[in-house]
Amino acid sequence: MNSVDLVIYNIGEAVYFKEPIRKVNDENTKMFKDFGIAINNGEIFDIGSSDYILTKYNSKNKINADKRLLTSGFVDMHTHAIFAGSREDELYKKLSGISYSQILKEGGGIYKTVSITKNASEETLKSNLEKILKKSISLGTVAIEIKSGYGLDLENELKLLRVINSFKEYNIISTLLAHVIPKEFDGDEYVDYFINKIIPEVKRQNLAKYVDVFCDENAFNLEQTRRIFKAALKYGFKLRMHADQIKYIGCSDLVKEFPLSSIDHLESTPQEKVKALSETGSALGLLPASVISMLDNKKPAIDSMRNKAIIALGTDYSPNNPMISMQTVFDLAIYYLNFKPIEALAYSTINSAYSLGLNHLGNIDIGKEADLIIWDVENLNQLGYYWGYDRINTLIYKGKIIKSQEN
Ligand SMILES: [Zn+2]
């Protein structure tokens, strides 16, 4: 018998995806029943029937899954999790019918968070982020993308990116975000500054994998976004984009000019444009909690991307939408966006991982990182059916049990 770090047996059901999913079918998606997994050195070492795994592998750590469902952990593909302060006052404004654009024009929204964040020390930011990360992981997120963007100037953007990069023990992908134009700058001047000062220095210090631009009304216009993307590509960054959230001004059309790893939001993208986007290799990032937090009932054109696009899911955690649970995003993908549980699972695991270039995550396969959830339900349809509370029975992160209901 071979000795391994951990054996899980008696798993009732689990889902394997062959590749990032556009349309679920028998070729790309398989359901395993009554099987087991051997885990060693933080990776999935072997998969087979429960009997096969128990006969072949020995371990000091064995989990009887008791016929429960097992899935990959979630990948949160879009967050703004590094900032200081909070904005609960704006919830009341939004509930009184004041739009987010209006709040932004009055110096609230992002601008308010920027001024608090600029004054915050690196230690404060680090302790804020650590709390958020711990919550996110305990609710099933095993990898997370985090954007800068509340610093705006070179010194403060570097400060945020340094803090993001300081959590070496977690799976974190760091993104430099061109978020808004600071009040003291003319738009094109700030783009010059971003291109000439911020992008080269972030590259020199190797602090981000992606550059993202908030392309929208009252943010960066099409030409400004184009200039930032050109500079980012020149320095070897990969690209993501906030597109068509507030108003369609043509931002998502930039996919024809640039290799975008993900195009996120799309709440205001016209249907025919969504159809064209769906045929590209870019992931379309949907953020249902963010839509709900805007209180404006604007949903993306789901029917034009269903079964065609590589859809990915994220929380869009931010001071405007302080909701860090990918379990809730999975629930909203079903009950709010009306995807099937199998689709919501693919979008929040393998597809989200694809959008971040994390090929070793988001799937149950030999050689992948062992980030697994044993759920307190027997099958995937039950996981979708029950909602609104934490259904994790056991959480395994990098091959180690970090949460267990029995403990
Ligand atoms: Zn965002």
Boltz pocket constraint, residues with backbone or C-beta under 6 A from the ligand:
constraints:
  - pocket:
      binder: B
      contacts: [[A, 78], [A, 79], [A, 80], [A, 242], [A, 316]]
      max_distance: 6.0
